[in-house]
């Protein structure tokens, strides 16, 4: 059970760290190759671009889990605490509905990319893979939203490490 708890707390961080390491190493290597050997890697920019895009999607579920999503709370902060809680629950449910729509859209886009066998320009990797990973991030965001709702209803504050 220890690994599952670690995965629950650190999955997004681990993925983001891997993406950051890949982007850093490839960018640094490409700079060295370009300026010292006058021959850049043709595929490294594409990998860095995909890593950056996927890191944005993994950041979505990470920010939801840590209650750090962007919200305009000027009006709600003036309301009583119990009304603020209900508005927060309503906003979370609306976000779940939106994420479900994003999952459906992501599956449709990935299926279309797979149907036409669309491949990335430099790596020739099926683009549908990236769309499926993006869709997985939306599903993970739904899971994180459900976790947040359960924690809020039960009044559980997550311990900081």
C-alpha positions as CSV (number, residue, x, y, z in Angstrom):
1,X,0.0,0.0,0.0
2,X,3.0,2.3,0.5
3,X,3.7,2.4,-3.2
4,X,0.1,3.3,-4.0
5,X,0.2,6.2,-1.5
6,X,3.5,7.4,-3.0
7,X,2.0,7.2,-6.5
8,X,-1.1,9.1,-5.4
9,X,1.0,11.9,-3.9
10,X,3.8,12.0,-6.5
11,X,2.7,10.7,-9.9
12,X,2.3,14.1,-11.5
13,X,5.5,15.3,-9.9
14,X,7.4,12.3,-11.2
15,X,6.1,12.8,-14.8
16,X,6.8,16.5,-14.7
17,X,10.4,15.8,-13.4
18,X,10.9,13.3,-16.2
19,X,9.7,15.8,-18.8
20,X,11.9,18.5,-17.4
21,X,15.0,16.3,-17.4
22,X,14.3,15.3,-21.0
23,X,13.8,18.9,-22.1
24,X,16.9,20.1,-20.3
25,X,19.2,17.3,-21.5
26,X,18.0,17.5,-25.1
27,X,18.1,21.3,-25.2
28,X,21.6,21.4,-23.7
29,X,22.8,18.6,-26.1
30,X,21.3,20.4,-29.1
31,X,23.1,23.7,-28.2
32,X,26.4,21.8,-27.8
33,X,25.8,20.0,-31.1
34,X,24.8,23.2,-32.9
35,X,27.6,25.5,-31.8
36,X,30.5,23.1,-31.4
37,X,29.9,20.5,-34.1
38,X,27.7,22.6,-36.5
39,X,25.2,19.8,-36.7
40,X,22.0,20.0,-34.6
41,X,19.7,17.2,-33.8
42,X,16.7,17.4,-36.0
43,X,14.3,15.7,-33.7
44,X,15.1,17.2,-30.3
45,X,13.0,20.3,-30.7
46,X,10.0,18.1,-31.5
47,X,10.6,16.0,-28.3
48,X,11.0,19.1,-26.2
49,X,7.8,20.5,-27.7
50,X,5.8,17.4,-26.9
51,X,7.3,17.2,-23.4
52,X,6.3,20.9,-22.7
53,X,2.8,20.3,-24.0
54,X,2.3,17.1,-22.0
55,X,3.7,18.8,-18.9
56,X,1.0,21.4,-19.1
57,X,-1.7,18.7,-19.1
58,X,0.0,16.9,-16.1
59,X,0.1,20.3,-14.3
60,X,-3.7,20.5,-14.6
61,X,-4.3,17.5,-12.3
62,X,-1.4,18.5,-10.0
63,X,-2.9,22.0,-9.5
64,X,-6.4,20.5,-8.9
65,X,-4.9,18.1,-6.2
66,X,-3.2,21.0,-4.4
67,X,-6.2,23.4,-4.6
68,X,-4.1,25.9,-6.7
69,X,-6.3,26.3,-9.7
70,X,-7.0,29.8,-10.8
71,X,-10.3,31.2,-9.5
72,X,-11.8,34.6,-9.2
73,X,-13.1,34.6,-5.6
74,X,-13.7,38.3,-5.0
75,X,-17.5,37.9,-4.6
76,X,-17.4,34.5,-2.9
77,X,-14.9,35.6,-0.3
78,X,-17.5,38.1,1.0
79,X,-20.1,35.4,1.5
80,X,-20.5,33.3,4.7
81,X,-18.3,30.2,5.0
82,X,-21.0,27.6,4.5
83,X,-22.1,29.3,1.2
84,X,-18.5,29.4,0.1
85,X,-18.3,25.7,0.6
86,X,-21.4,25.1,-1.5
87,X,-20.2,27.3,-4.3
88,X,-16.8,25.5,-4.2
89,X,-18.6,22.1,-4.6
90,X,-20.7,23.5,-7.5
91,X,-17.6,24.8,-9.2
92,X,-15.9,21.4,-8.7
93,X,-18.9,19.6,-10.2
94,X,-18.9,22.0,-13.2
95,X,-15.2,21.3,-13.6
96,X,-15.9,17.5,-13.6
97,X,-18.5,18.0,-16.4
98,X,-16.0,20.1,-18.4
99,X,-13.3,17.4,-17.9
100,X,-15.7,14.7,-19.1
101,X,-16.3,16.8,-22.2
102,X,-12.6,17.1,-22.7
103,X,-12.1,13.3,-22.3
104,X,-14.8,12.8,-25.0
105,X,-13.1,15.3,-27.3
106,X,-9.7,13.9,-26.6
107,X,-10.8,10.4,-27.5
108,X,-12.4,11.6,-30.7
109,X,-9.3,13.6,-31.7
110,X,-7.0,10.6,-30.9
111,X,-9.3,8.2,-32.8
112,X,-9.3,10.5,-35.9
113,X,-5.5,10.8,-35.7
114,X,-5.2,7.1,-35.4
115,X,-7.6,6.5,-38.3
116,X,-5.6,8.6,-40.7
117,X,-2.3,7.3,-39.3
118,X,-1.0,10.8,-38.5
119,X,2.6,10.8,-37.5
120,X,4.9,13.5,-36.0
121,X,7.2,15.2,-38.6
122,X,10.6,14.3,-37.2
123,X,10.1,11.2,-35.1
124,X,7.4,9.6,-37.1
125,X,5.6,8.6,-33.9
126,X,1.9,8.2,-34.1
127,X,0.4,11.5,-32.9
128,X,-2.6,9.6,-31.5
129,X,-0.3,8.5,-28.6
130,X,0.1,12.1,-27.5
131,X,-3.7,12.7,-27.7
132,X,-4.3,9.6,-25.6
133,X,-1.8,10.8,-23.0
134,X,-3.6,14.1,-23.0
135,X,-7.0,12.4,-22.5
136,X,-5.4,10.3,-19.7
137,X,-4.5,13.6,-18.0
138,X,-8.1,14.8,-18.2
139,X,-9.2,11.5,-16.6
140,X,-6.6,12.0,-13.9
141,X,-8.0,15.5,-13.4
142,X,-11.4,14.0,-12.9
143,X,-10.0,11.6,-10.3
144,X,-8.2,14.5,-8.5
145,X,-11.4,16.5,-8.5
146,X,-13.3,13.7,-6.9
147,X,-10.6,13.3,-4.3
148,X,-10.8,17.1,-3.6
149,X,-14.6,16.9,-3.3
150,X,-14.3,13.9,-0.9
151,X,-11.7,15.7,1.2
152,X,-13.8,18.9,1.4
153,X,-17.0,17.0,2.3
154,X,-15.1,15.0,5.0
155,X,-13.2,18.1,6.2
156,X,-9.9,16.4,5.6
157,X,-6.9,18.7,5.3
158,X,-4.0,17.0,3.4
159,X,-0.8,17.0,5.3
160,X,2.1,18.8,3.8
161,X,5.5,17.1,3.7
